[in-house]
């Protein structure tokens, strides 16, 4: 399991704050999987974390250079750590079998910026995701909702924090899957 360890000083003592995630790191061999494996966030991971924290704290409107205070015990912050851990250490899955054809009336979402929340039209309705990588036609999202479905006799389950790859044209505006709908959102 991927664990985030944040070192800090408390007086003279050097302590660590540990946040466990539900993301698996697939070690290259059984021996390294049984021992402690140290994985570090890269610049992309840190950038994604800061972008999501900024959105959480003030809808992404923090002025440049503004100090951000992060509560590592806050469930919303822990959710962000889960998303970043999935983006950095998860394995990307194809999800073509679970996606429904769009009707053409849905608004395709042109903003494919990393950290952007989006909707995906699945055979089980609209589901939420966060963009964590985008190259040409392929977009990688961390799923925020579960999709469990039987397709052609095969049971397929996409869990929260799973990484999936979709095409640009399959990315829909987040209004289709809002948790707390507002007047601009589409209700189903």
C-alpha distance (Angstrom), angle and dihedral (degrees) to the residues before:
residue distance angle dihedral
X1 . . .
X2 3.80 . .
X3 3.80 111.8 .
X4 3.79 126.5 -171.5
X5 3.80 112.4 -139.5
X6 3.80 117.3 -167.4
X7 3.81 114.0 -170.0
X8 3.80 117.9 -149.4
X9 3.80 139.8 164.8
X10 3.77 123.2 -118.0
X11 3.75 107.3 -175.1
X12 3.80 106.8 -55.0
X13 3.80 93.7 -19.9
X14 3.80 124.5 95.7
X15 3.81 107.0 -144.7
X16 3.80 136.7 175.3
X17 3.79 129.9 -137.5
X18 3.82 109.7 -150.2
X19 3.81 125.0 -156.5
X20 3.80 113.7 -173.1
X21 3.79 118.2 -153.3
X22 3.79 133.3 -164.1
X23 3.83 90.9 -124.2
X24 3.79 118.3 115.5
X25 3.79 121.4 -141.1
X26 3.77 108.1 -148.0
X27 3.81 102.1 -138.3
X28 3.79 116.5 -152.2
X29 3.80 93.3 -120.0
X30 3.78 140.2 12.2
X31 3.82 93.7 -108.1
X32 3.81 94.1 58.9
X33 3.82 89.7 42.3
X34 3.81 90.2 58.0
X35 3.80 93.8 48.6
X36 3.76 126.3 60.1
X37 3.77 111.2 -79.0
X38 3.79 118.8 -156.2
X39 3.78 114.2 -146.6
X40 3.77 122.2 175.6
X41 3.75 130.9 -156.3
X42 3.77 115.2 -112.7
X43 3.82 126.5 -144.8
X44 3.82 91.8 -86.9
X45 3.82 90.9 54.2
X46 3.79 92.1 48.9
X47 3.80 91.4 46.6
X48 3.83 91.7 50.8
X49 3.82 90.8 47.3
X50 3.80 92.8 50.9
X51 3.82 92.4 45.5
X52 3.82 92.0 51.8
X53 3.83 92.2 44.5
X54 3.80 89.7 49.9
X55 3.83 90.8 51.5
X56 3.79 90.9 47.3
X57 3.79 93.8 50.8
X58 3.77 101.5 44.0
X59 3.78 110.5 -4.3
X60 3.83 89.1 -90.3
X61 3.79 95.4 -61.7
X62 3.81 100.4 119.4
X63 3.80 111.3 137.8
X64 3.83 115.0 -117.2
X65 3.80 111.5 -85.5
X66 3.82 92.8 20.0
X67 3.80 114.5 145.3
X68 3.79 114.2 -114.9
X69 3.79 119.6 -152.8
X70 3.81 113.5 -154.3
X71 3.82 124.4 -161.8
X72 3.81 103.8 -152.9
X73 3.82 90.8 -164.6
X74 3.82 93.7 56.3
X75 3.84 110.7 110.0
X76 3.82 90.3 -137.0
X77 3.82 90.3 55.2
X78 3.80 90.7 47.5
X79 3.83 88.2 52.0
X80 3.81 88.9 53.7
X81 3.82 90.1 50.7
X82 3.83 87.9 52.1
X83 3.82 91.1 52.1
X84 3.82 93.2 48.5
X85 3.82 91.9 45.5
X86 3.81 89.6 51.4
X87 3.81 91.3 48.5
X88 3.79 92.8 48.5
X89 3.78 102.4 38.1
X90 3.81 108.4 16.9
X91 3.79 127.7 103.9
X92 3.80 117.0 -116.3
X93 3.81 115.9 -122.2
X94 3.76 129.7 -161.9
X95 3.78 111.7 -121.5
X96 3.80 104.8 -178.0
X97 3.82 91.4 122.4
X98 3.81 93.6 60.3
X99 3.80 98.3 44.7
X100 3.78 120.8 96.9
X101 3.77 123.6 -143.9
X102 3.77 111.6 -99.0
X103 3.78 115.3 -120.1
X104 3.78 92.4 -133.7
X105 3.79 91.8 -114.9
X106 3.80 93.8 87.0
X107 3.78 118.1 97.9
X108 3.80 110.5 -111.7
X109 3.78 107.9 -140.4
X110 3.82 111.7 -122.6
X111 3.84 94.8 -172.7
X112 3.80 103.1 90.9
X113 3.78 95.4 165.2
X114 3.81 116.5 145.8
X115 3.79 112.3 -95.4
X116 3.81 93.6 27.0
X117 3.80 117.2 137.8
X118 3.81 113.3 -128.8
X119 3.81 141.0 172.1
X120 3.78 128.2 -119.9
X121 3.81 122.9 -161.3
X122 3.80 106.8 -131.7
X123 3.78 131.6 174.9
X124 3.84 84.8 -101.0
X125 3.80 95.9 52.2
X126 3.78 134.1 -89.5
X127 3.81 114.6 -25.9
X128 3.80 132.0 -169.2
X129 3.80 126.5 -116.6
X130 3.80 140.5 165.7
X131 3.82 120.5 -131.6
X132 3.81 110.2 -123.3
X133 3.81 100.8 163.5
X134 3.79 135.9 15.0
X135 3.80 128.1 -177.5
X136 3.79 123.2 166.9
X137 3.83 105.3 -57.7
X138 3.82 98.1 -10.2
X139 3.80 122.7 85.0
X140 3.81 124.8 -176.1
X141 3.80 117.5 -151.1
X142 3.78 134.4 -176.1
X143 3.80 105.5 -134.1
X144 3.79 117.0 -128.3
X145 3.81 96.1 -174.0
X146 3.79 132.7 51.8
X147 3.79 123.1 -112.8
X148 3.80 116.0 -167.2
X149 3.78 115.3 173.5
X150 3.79 143.2 147.9
X151 3.80 113.0 -127.4
X152 3.81 120.9 -179.2
X153 3.81 90.7 -18.5
X154 3.82 92.8 -51.0
X155 3.82 120.9 113.8
X156 3.80 111.4 -136.0
X157 3.77 122.8 -172.0
X158 3.78 125.9 -175.5
X159 3.80 110.1 -173.5
X160 3.79 130.0 -159.5
X161 3.82 108.9 -80.0
X162 3.81 93.8 25.4
X163 3.80 114.5 134.1
X164 3.78 116.6 -125.6
X165 3.78 133.5 -179.2
X166 3.79 120.0 -137.9
X167 3.79 136.6 164.8
X168 3.81 122.7 -100.0
X169 3.79 92.7 -112.1
X170 3.84 89.8 57.8
X171 3.82 93.2 60.1
X172 3.78 109.6 101.1
X173 3.79 132.6 -170.9
X174 3.83 112.9 -82.6
X175 3.82 90.2 -120.6
X176 3.82 88.8 84.3
X177 3.80 93.7 66.1
X178 3.81 106.5 28.1
X179 3.81 114.9 153.7
X180 3.80 91.2 -149.7
X181 3.80 106.8 29.9
X182 3.78 120.7 -144.4
X183 3.80 129.3 -167.7
X184 3.84 93.9 -81.7
X185 3.81 94.6 52.6
X186 3.78 125.9 99.4
X187 3.81 113.4 -120.5
X188 3.82 121.8 -150.3
